[in-house]
Every structure is written in C-alpha cells, then in structure tokens.
C-alpha cells in the first residue's frame, strides 16, 4: 500500500482537470513552444533557451510518496453520477519531464533529473488508474529515449514496458463480463490488482475486496461514477464496457464460435512473463 505524504493537496490545484478547472499552465507558452519545435529531438534544445524554463516542480515532488486526485478541483463534484472525466491533464507533466531531463543533462545532473521523472512515475502508479499507469510507462519510455540520445542511456527496456502494459491491460479486461468467469486475477502483484479494481470503480462496478489497495481514487469513483457514453463515440472506456457486455450476452448466443475466438484472443493477453520480470522496473516494494 502506498505510504508517505499525498502529493494531491499540493499538486492538484496546479493542474488542469478535465471539465473542472483550468489554472495557469505549469509550463510557460514559450517553453511549450520550444519543446514542440524540437519534437522527437528534444535533446537538441539549446541550453540558452532552456534556462528560462522552470522545472523545479518535478524535483519538489520527491517529498511525496503517493498521489490522490481527490483533493482540489474534484472536491467540487457532489456525490452521484458525473459527466466530467475529472482527470488531470497529464500532457503538461510530459512536457515538463522533457524539459527537466534535457536541462539536467545541460547542468551535468542528468541522473538526478531522471530520478525526478522516475519518482513522478511512481506517484502516477500509486493512483491505481489504468490511464495514469499508461502515462507512467510513457514517461519511462521517454526517460530511456532522451537519456540514450544524450549519451547517458538508462531506464527500462521496450520489452519490459510492453510486458507491463500488457499485463495491466489483461488484469483490467479480466474484470469485464466477457472474461470474468475464465481469468483468475488473484495471483497478480498487488499493484496490478489494485489498478484493475479501481478501473472497476471508475465503471461503476466497485467491489472493495482487496484490503491491501490504497483505493483513495477508487472511493471517489465509487460515490461519483462516471456516466458511460456521456461523451459519445470517443468515450473509449464506455465503448469497451458495452462491447464486453454485449459480447457475452449476444455473441455467446448468436455466434458461439466467434465468441469463443474472442475469448481466446483476450486470454492471450494474459500470457505474459511472470512476476519476477516486474522487479526490473525498480518500483517501491509497497507497490508490488
């Protein structure tokens, strides 16, 4: 279970939340434009222009041990079904991480800067959301890409990241109707189980059956479930939920052969390396 001070009360008011709040950006327009100008070659950003970019926020996050999204803008939402996605805008954190890594290299502190980015990843993982885990793995990929380009390569491999993404997705999808009777999740690492259960809460199917999970964000979702389908065809989570329910109820009756093939394909997602491979991600012991 995540331990340490919660970053939420300090960090959340500084971030834009979808449908709720739009405070001033944590990255200036000038610095955002700089990153965009050097897209996919950020390591070439000139130090003279980087000097004006303040990235101290990432270093300050080192004093926190977990991240709840519930304090700040989300507190304005009453109990009951919500239509606001109510998630932080992670894109600015990604931009900030790029600036921080390249500035760190220019200052001879690339490992310190990479450690700051890695700590942000750990905070994202403690939120126990699938989305924040995917943002975290994207940051791990960014760490490796930029440090390698700057001649100081470090970080996890593409294969390790792929295994992490696949295993988390497999655990989450196992909670959907089409698979919940054929996939066992009890042997997954605690961290993976908690993500799957928080996603269930996000879809309005909360079952607090894992006492070792932090569930700070899941409890918010349990009392303020997101209205699936409220955003039309772009609501990916809602589309997946509907597809899973229909897949079991309709395909199983009208096209049993097709339903069986679908089950086999989804089950294939669970055929990933065992728990030992996760140790290479250097996550805190209490997140495993």
C-alpha positions as CSV (number, residue, x, y, z in Angstrom):
1,X,0.0,0.0,0.0
2,X,1.4,3.4,-0.9
3,X,2.9,5.3,2.0
4,X,4.2,8.8,2.5
5,X,2.6,12.3,2.2
6,X,0.0,12.7,-0.5
7,X,1.0,15.0,-3.4
8,X,-2.6,15.8,-4.2
9,X,-3.3,18.8,-2.0
10,X,-0.2,20.5,-3.3
11,X,-0.1,19.3,-6.9
12,X,-3.8,19.1,-8.0
13,X,-4.6,22.8,-7.7
14,X,-1.7,23.5,-10.1
15,X,-3.0,21.1,-12.8
16,X,-5.9,21.4,-15.2
17,X,-8.6,18.8,-14.6
18,X,-10.8,17.8,-17.5
19,X,-14.2,19.5,-17.2
20,X,-13.4,21.1,-13.8
21,X,-10.5,23.5,-13.7
22,X,-8.0,25.3,-15.9
23,X,-5.4,27.1,-13.7
24,X,-2.3,28.7,-15.3
25,X,-0.1,26.2,-17.1
26,X,2.8,24.7,-15.2
27,X,4.9,25.1,-18.4
28,X,5.1,28.6,-20.0
29,X,3.9,29.1,-23.6
30,X,7.4,29.9,-24.6
31,X,8.8,26.6,-23.2
32,X,5.9,24.6,-24.6
33,X,6.7,26.0,-28.0
34,X,10.3,25.2,-27.6
35,X,9.5,21.5,-26.9
36,X,7.1,21.5,-29.9
37,X,9.8,23.0,-32.1
38,X,12.2,20.2,-31.2
39,X,9.6,17.4,-31.2
40,X,11.3,13.9,-31.2
41,X,14.7,15.6,-31.0
42,X,14.3,17.4,-27.7
43,X,17.9,16.6,-26.7
44,X,18.9,19.3,-29.3
45,X,17.1,22.1,-27.5
46,X,19.6,24.9,-26.9
47,X,20.6,25.5,-23.3
48,X,20.3,29.2,-23.8
49,X,16.6,28.8,-24.3
50,X,16.2,26.1,-21.7
51,X,17.5,28.4,-19.0
52,X,14.2,30.3,-18.9
53,X,12.1,27.1,-18.3
54,X,11.3,26.4,-14.7
55,X,11.1,22.6,-14.0
56,X,11.6,22.7,-10.2
57,X,8.1,21.3,-9.7
58,X,9.4,17.8,-10.6
59,X,12.2,18.0,-8.0
60,X,9.7,19.1,-5.4
61,X,7.6,16.0,-5.9
62,X,10.3,13.9,-4.3
63,X,8.9,14.8,-0.9
64,X,5.7,13.0,-1.6
65,X,5.0,9.2,-1.5
66,X,1.7,8.9,-3.2
67,X,-0.8,10.8,-5.3
68,X,-4.6,11.1,-4.8
69,X,-6.6,13.1,-7.4
70,X,-9.5,13.6,-5.0
71,X,-8.4,16.9,-3.3
72,X,-8.6,20.2,-5.2
73,X,-10.9,20.5,-8.3
74,X,-12.6,17.1,-7.8
75,X,-13.9,18.2,-4.4
76,X,-16.4,20.4,-6.2
77,X,-18.2,17.4,-7.6
78,X,-21.2,16.2,-5.5
79,X,-21.9,12.5,-4.9
80,X,-23.8,10.8,-7.7
81,X,-23.2,10.1,-11.4
82,X,-20.8,12.6,-13.0
83,X,-20.3,13.5,-16.7
84,X,-16.9,15.3,-16.1
85,X,-14.0,13.0,-16.8
86,X,-12.3,14.7,-13.8
87,X,-8.8,13.5,-14.6
88,X,-5.6,15.7,-14.5
89,X,-4.2,17.0,-17.8
90,X,-1.1,14.8,-17.9
91,X,0.3,16.3,-21.1
92,X,1.8,19.3,-19.3
93,X,3.7,16.9,-17.0
94,X,5.0,15.1,-20.0
95,X,6.3,18.4,-21.5
96,X,7.8,19.3,-18.1
97,X,9.6,16.0,-18.0
98,X,11.2,16.5,-21.4
99,X,12.5,20.0,-20.3
100,X,13.7,18.6,-17.0
101,X,15.7,15.8,-18.5
102,X,17.4,18.0,-21.1
103,X,18.1,20.7,-18.6
104,X,19.6,18.2,-16.2
105,X,21.9,17.0,-18.9
106,X,23.0,20.5,-19.7
107,X,23.7,21.1,-16.0
108,X,25.6,17.8,-15.5
109,X,22.8,16.4,-13.4
110,X,21.0,14.0,-15.9
111,X,20.8,11.2,-13.4
112,X,19.2,13.4,-10.8
113,X,16.8,14.7,-13.3
114,X,15.9,11.2,-14.5
115,X,15.4,10.2,-10.8
116,X,12.9,13.0,-10.5
117,X,11.0,11.8,-13.6
118,X,11.1,8.2,-12.3
119,X,9.6,9.4,-9.0
120,X,6.7,11.0,-10.9
121,X,6.1,7.6,-12.5
122,X,5.9,6.0,-9.0
123,X,3.4,8.7,-7.9
124,X,1.3,8.0,-11.0
125,X,1.3,4.3,-10.3
126,X,0.0,4.9,-6.8
127,X,-3.1,6.5,-8.2
128,X,-4.1,3.0,-9.3
129,X,-5.8,4.1,-12.5
130,X,-5.1,2.4,-15.9
131,X,-4.7,5.8,-17.5
132,X,-2.1,7.1,-15.1
133,X,-0.2,3.8,-15.4
134,X,-0.1,4.3,-19.2
135,X,1.2,7.9,-18.7
136,X,3.8,6.5,-16.3
137,X,5.0,3.9,-18.8
138,X,5.2,6.6,-21.5
139,X,7.4,8.6,-19.1
140,X,9.6,5.6,-18.6
141,X,9.9,5.3,-22.4
142,X,10.7,9.0,-22.6
143,X,13.4,8.6,-20.0
144,X,15.2,5.9,-22.0
145,X,14.8,7.7,-25.3
146,X,16.2,11.0,-24.2
147,X,19.0,9.8,-21.9
148,X,20.1,7.5,-24.7
149,X,20.1,10.3,-27.2
150,X,22.2,12.4,-24.8
151,X,24.7,9.6,-24.4
152,X,23.7,8.7,-20.8
153,X,21.3,5.9,-21.6
154,X,19.4,4.5,-18.6
155,X,16.0,3.1,-17.8
156,X,13.8,0.1,-18.6
157,X,13.7,-1.7,-22.0
158,X,11.0,-1.6,-24.6
159,X,10.3,-5.3,-23.9
160,X,9.9,-4.7,-20.2
161,X,7.5,-1.8,-20.8
162,X,5.5,-3.9,-23.2
163,X,5.1,-6.6,-20.7
164,X,4.0,-4.2,-18.0
165,X,1.4,-2.6,-20.3
166,X,0.1,-6.0,-21.5
167,X,-0.2,-7.4,-18.0
168,X,-2.0,-4.4,-16.6
169,X,-4.5,-4.4,-19.6
170,X,-5.0,-8.1,-19.2
171,X,-5.9,-7.7,-15.5
172,X,-8.3,-4.8,-16.2
173,X,-10.0,-6.6,-19.1
174,X,-10.4,-9.7,-16.9
175,X,-12.9,-7.7,-14.9
176,X,-15.2,-7.3,-17.9
177,X,-18.2,-9.6,-18.4
178,X,-16.7,-11.5,-21.3
179,X,-13.8,-12.7,-19.2
180,X,-14.6,-12.5,-15.5
181,X,-15.5,-16.2,-15.3
182,X,-12.4,-17.5,-17.1
183,X,-9.5,-15.4,-16.0
184,X,-8.1,-15.5,-12.4
185,X,-6.5,-12.3,-11.1
186,X,-5.8,-13.4,-7.6
187,X,-2.1,-14.2,-8.4
188,X,-1.3,-10.8,-9.9
189,X,1.0,-8.4,-8.0
190,X,-0.9,-6.2,-5.5
191,X,-0.3,-3.2,-7.7
192,X,-1.9,-4.8,-10.7
193,X,-4.9,-6.0,-8.8
194,X,-5.5,-2.5,-7.4
195,X,-5.4,-0.9,-10.8
196,X,-8.0,-3.5,-12.1
197,X,-10.3,-2.8,-9.1
198,X,-10.0,1.0,-9.4
199,X,-11.0,0.7,-13.1
200,X,-14.0,-1.3,-12.0
201,X,-14.9,1.5,-9.6
202,X,-14.5,4.0,-12.5
203,X,-17.0,2.0,-14.5
204,X,-19.5,1.9,-11.6
205,X,-18.7,-1.7,-10.5
206,X,-16.8,-1.2,-7.3
207,X,-16.1,-4.1,-5.0
208,X,-13.8,-3.3,-2.2
209,X,-12.5,-6.8,-2.0
210,X,-8.7,-6.1,-1.7
211,X,-7.7,-4.8,1.7
212,X,-4.1,-4.1,0.7
213,X,-5.1,-1.5,-2.0
214,X,-4.9,2.2,-1.2
215,X,-8.2,2.9,-3.1
216,X,-8.1,6.7,-2.4
217,X,-9.2,7.4,-6.0
218,X,-11.4,4.3,-6.2
219,X,-13.5,5.5,-3.3
220,X,-14.1,8.8,-5.1
221,X,-15.3,6.8,-8.2
222,X,-17.5,4.6,-6.2
223,X,-19.5,7.5,-5.0
224,X,-19.3,9.6,-8.2
225,X,-19.3,7.0,-11.0
226,X,-18.5,8.3,-14.5
227,X,-21.6,8.3,-16.8
228,X,-20.5,5.9,-19.6
229,X,-21.4,7.0,-23.1
230,X,-21.8,10.7,-22.0
231,X,-19.1,11.7,-24.5
232,X,-20.3,9.8,-27.5
233,X,-18.1,7.6,-29.7
234,X,-14.9,9.0,-28.2
235,X,-15.7,7.5,-24.8
236,X,-13.3,4.6,-25.1
237,X,-13.9,3.2,-21.6
238,X,-17.7,3.2,-22.1
239,X,-17.3,1.6,-25.5
240,X,-15.2,-1.2,-24.1
241,X,-17.7,-1.8,-21.3
242,X,-20.6,-2.0,-23.7
243,X,-18.7,-4.3,-26.1
244,X,-17.8,-6.6,-23.3
245,X,-21.3,-6.9,-22.0
246,X,-22.8,-7.4,-25.5
247,X,-20.0,-9.8,-26.4
248,X,-21.0,-12.2,-23.6
249,X,-24.8,-11.8,-23.8
250,X,-25.3,-11.6,-27.6
251,X,-22.3,-13.2,-29.3
252,X,-22.5,-16.1,-27.0
253,X,-26.0,-16.8,-28.2
254,X,-25.9,-15.8,-31.8
255,X,-22.3,-16.6,-32.7
256,X,-20.8,-19.0,-30.2
257,X,-17.8,-19.8,-32.4
258,X,-16.9,-16.2,-32.8
259,X,-17.4,-15.6,-29.0
260,X,-15.0,-18.4,-28.3
261,X,-12.4,-17.0,-30.6
262,X,-12.8,-13.6,-28.9
263,X,-12.3,-15.2,-25.5
264,X,-9.1,-17.0,-26.7
265,X,-7.7,-13.8,-28.2
266,X,-8.3,-11.8,-25.0
267,X,-6.9,-14.7,-22.9
268,X,-3.8,-14.5,-24.9
269,X,-3.2,-11.0,-23.4
270,X,-2.6,-12.7,-20.1
271,X,0.2,-15.0,-21.4
272,X,3.0,-12.7,-20.2
273,X,6.2,-13.1,-18.2
274,X,5.7,-14.0,-14.5
275,X,6.0,-11.6,-11.6
276,X,9.8,-11.8,-11.5
277,X,10.1,-9.6,-14.5
278,X,8.5,-6.6,-12.7
279,X,11.4,-6.2,-10.4
280,X,13.4,-4.6,-13.2
281,X,11.0,-1.6,-13.1
282,X,12.5,-0.6,-9.7
283,X,9.1,0.2,-8.2
284,X,8.8,0.8,-4.5
285,X,8.3,-2.5,-2.6
286,X,4.9,-1.4,-1.4
287,X,3.5,-1.1,-5.0
288,X,4.2,-4.7,-5.9
